[in-house]
Amino acid sequence: MEALLAADSTAVAASETAGCGTACCGERGGQSRSGARRQQAEWGRRLAHDLHRGRWRPAVGNSDAHLAGQLGTPHTVVHAEELSGEAVLAGVRAGRSWIAESTAVTLDVTATAAGRTGGVGERLAADGEPIVVRVQVCGVPSGTITLHTEGGIVHRHALPADGAGVTQWRTSTEETAFVRVEVRHPNLHMAALSNPIILT
């Protein structure tokens, strides 16, 4: 079940476990585009370091909006066990979430190995087997999907004009301990950002 965190108060309540805050998908709250990109890059650098130490801070997004039509742009999509406040916050704390610029954008990220599948914010025990990462995106016309590891960008895929596409990438735990996804528009504005899938 996915729950949409569009209300600022819900995202703020979860922010003590979050690292990226309001800047992950845009320039809200008076932050410049370059400031948002710096914050995204810093979160990505810290992520690799923190995962190797066994603790990391999931990214969340919210609008900090005060004008009609802006609430929920961006927002956090949470994979929750049920639609309750407790379950949604548990999903946020675990990082089983991704950030979207609007409800028009959808993202599905999975990693599969040794007959098991892991999603965003989950651990996948690969048992030394090859890992296939699959990403499906809708709602980002002519955008670009990028897959990121501690080594930086490892895979790029261009989306068609209708904005829907699927890409796959193969890796192993010898190559990386995690993978996360960014989806950007042709003008480089962020459309979606996922928390990592942790590979063990």
C-alpha positions as CSV (number, residue, x, y, z in Angstrom):
1,M,0.0,0.0,0.0
2,E,1.3,3.5,-0.8
3,A,0.4,6.5,1.3
4,L,0.9,10.0,0.0
5,L,2.5,12.5,2.5
6,A,1.3,15.8,1.1
7,A,0.5,17.5,4.4
8,D,3.4,19.6,5.7
9,S,2.7,18.7,9.3
10,T,2.9,15.0,8.6
11,A,6.3,15.4,6.8
12,V,7.6,17.6,9.6
13,A,6.6,15.1,12.2
14,A,8.7,12.5,10.4
15,S,11.6,14.9,9.7
16,E,13.7,13.9,12.7
17,T,14.4,10.7,10.9
18,A,14.9,12.4,7.5
19,G,17.9,14.0,6.0
20,C,16.9,15.8,2.8
21,G,13.8,17.7,3.9
22,T,12.0,20.1,1.6
23,A,14.6,20.6,-1.1
24,C,14.8,17.2,-2.7
25,C,12.5,17.9,-5.6
26,G,12.6,21.5,-6.4
27,E,13.1,24.9,-4.8
28,R,10.6,25.4,-2.1
29,G,10.7,27.5,1.0
30,G,12.8,30.2,-0.7
31,Q,15.7,27.8,-1.5
32,S,17.5,28.4,-4.8
33,R,17.8,25.6,-7.4
34,S,21.5,25.5,-6.8
35,G,20.9,25.2,-3.0
36,A,18.5,22.3,-3.6
37,R,21.1,20.5,-5.8
38,R,23.8,21.0,-3.2
39,Q,21.6,19.6,-0.5
40,Q,20.7,16.6,-2.7
41,A,24.4,16.0,-3.5
42,E,25.3,16.2,0.2
43,W,22.6,13.7,1.1
44,G,23.9,11.3,-1.5
45,R,27.5,11.6,-0.2
46,R,26.4,11.1,3.4
47,L,24.2,8.2,2.4
48,A,27.2,6.1,1.2
49,H,29.1,6.9,4.4
50,D,26.2,6.3,6.8
51,L,25.1,3.0,5.1
52,H,28.6,1.6,5.7
53,R,28.2,2.6,9.4
54,G,24.9,0.8,9.6
55,R,22.6,3.8,10.0
56,W,21.2,6.2,7.4
57,R,18.7,9.1,7.2
58,P,15.9,8.7,4.6
59,A,15.0,11.5,2.3
60,V,11.5,13.1,2.5
61,G,9.9,15.9,0.6
62,N,7.2,18.4,1.3
63,S,5.9,21.6,-0.1
64,D,6.1,24.2,2.7
65,A,3.5,25.8,0.5
66,H,1.3,28.7,1.4
67,L,-0.6,29.2,-1.9
68,A,-3.5,27.3,-3.4
69,G,-2.4,24.7,-5.9
70,Q,1.1,24.2,-4.4
71,L,0.3,21.9,-1.6
72,G,1.8,18.4,-2.3
73,T,4.3,19.6,-4.8
74,P,6.7,17.9,-4.0
75,H,5.5,15.1,-1.7
76,T,6.7,11.8,-0.2
77,V,5.2,8.5,-1.3
78,V,5.4,6.0,1.4
79,H,5.1,2.2,1.2
80,A,3.2,1.4,4.4
81,E,1.7,-1.8,5.7
82,E,-1.6,-0.1,6.2
83,L,-3.2,3.4,5.9
84,S,-2.6,4.6,9.5
85,G,-0.4,7.3,10.9
86,E,1.7,4.7,12.8
87,A,2.3,2.6,9.7
88,V,3.1,5.6,7.5
89,L,5.6,7.0,10.0
90,A,7.2,3.5,10.3
91,G,7.5,3.5,6.5
92,V,9.2,6.9,6.5
93,R,11.6,5.9,9.3
94,A,12.6,2.8,7.4
95,G,13.1,4.7,4.2
96,R,10.4,2.8,2.3
97,S,9.6,6.0,0.4
98,W,10.4,8.1,-2.5
99,I,9.9,11.8,-3.4
100,A,7.8,13.0,-6.4
101,E,7.4,16.5,-7.7
102,S,3.6,15.8,-8.2
103,T,1.0,13.1,-8.4
104,A,1.6,12.8,-12.1
105,V,4.9,11.1,-11.5
106,T,5.1,7.4,-10.6
107,L,8.2,5.4,-9.7
108,D,8.7,1.7,-9.0
109,V,12.2,0.4,-8.1
110,T,13.1,-3.2,-7.3
111,A,16.2,-5.3,-7.0
112,T,16.1,-9.0,-7.5
113,A,18.7,-11.7,-6.7
114,A,18.7,-15.3,-5.5
115,G,14.9,-15.6,-5.9
116,R,14.3,-12.6,-3.6
117,T,13.1,-9.1,-4.4
118,G,13.7,-5.9,-2.4
119,G,12.2,-2.5,-2.8
120,V,13.1,1.0,-1.8
121,G,14.2,1.2,1.9
122,E,14.6,-2.6,2.1
123,R,17.6,-4.9,2.4
124,L,18.1,-7.5,-0.3
125,A,20.3,-10.5,0.7
126,A,21.8,-11.5,-2.7
127,D,24.0,-14.4,-1.3
128,G,26.7,-13.5,-3.8
129,E,24.3,-13.9,-6.8
130,P,24.0,-11.3,-9.6
131,I,21.5,-8.5,-8.8
132,V,19.0,-7.0,-11.4
133,V,17.7,-3.6,-10.6
134,R,14.5,-2.6,-12.4
135,V,13.1,0.9,-12.6
136,Q,9.7,1.8,-14.1
137,V,8.7,5.5,-14.4
138,C,5.6,7.3,-15.7
139,G,4.9,11.0,-16.0
140,V,8.3,12.5,-16.9
141,P,8.2,13.3,-20.7
142,S,11.6,13.1,-22.3
143,G,13.2,12.8,-18.9
144,T,16.2,10.8,-17.7
145,I,16.4,8.0,-15.2
146,T,19.8,7.7,-13.4
147,L,20.9,5.0,-11.0
148,H,23.3,6.0,-8.3
149,T,25.6,4.0,-6.0
150,E,28.5,5.0,-3.8
151,G,30.5,5.3,-7.0
152,G,28.1,8.0,-8.4
153,I,25.9,7.6,-11.5
154,V,26.2,4.0,-12.9
155,H,23.4,3.9,-15.4
156,R,21.4,6.3,-17.5
157,H,18.2,5.8,-19.4
158,A,16.3,8.3,-21.6
159,L,12.5,8.3,-21.3
160,P,10.4,8.8,-24.5
161,A,8.2,11.8,-25.1
162,D,5.2,10.1,-23.4
163,G,7.2,10.0,-20.2
164,A,6.8,6.2,-19.5
165,G,9.7,3.8,-19.5
166,V,11.4,0.8,-17.9
167,T,15.2,0.2,-17.5
168,Q,17.3,-2.5,-15.9
169,W,20.8,-2.6,-14.6
170,R,22.9,-5.5,-13.4
171,T,25.3,-5.4,-10.4
172,S,26.6,-7.3,-7.5
173,T,27.4,-6.7,-3.8
174,E,31.1,-6.7,-4.8
175,E,30.3,-3.6,-6.8
176,T,28.0,-1.7,-4.5
177,A,26.2,-1.8,-1.2
178,F,23.2,0.2,-2.4
179,V,21.4,1.6,-5.4
180,R,19.0,4.6,-5.5
181,V,17.2,6.4,-8.4
182,E,16.8,10.0,-9.6
183,V,14.5,11.0,-12.4
184,R,15.0,14.4,-14.0
185,H,13.2,16.5,-16.6
186,P,15.2,17.7,-19.7
187,N,15.8,21.0,-17.9
188,L,17.4,19.0,-15.0
189,H,14.6,19.7,-12.5
190,M,14.1,16.8,-10.2
191,A,10.9,14.8,-10.9
192,A,11.6,11.9,-8.5
193,L,14.2,10.7,-6.0
194,S,14.2,7.3,-4.3
195,N,15.7,6.2,-1.0
196,P,18.1,3.3,-1.5
197,I,17.7,-0.4,-1.8
198,I,20.4,-1.8,0.5
199,L,22.3,-4.8,-1.0
200,T,24.0,-7.4,1.2
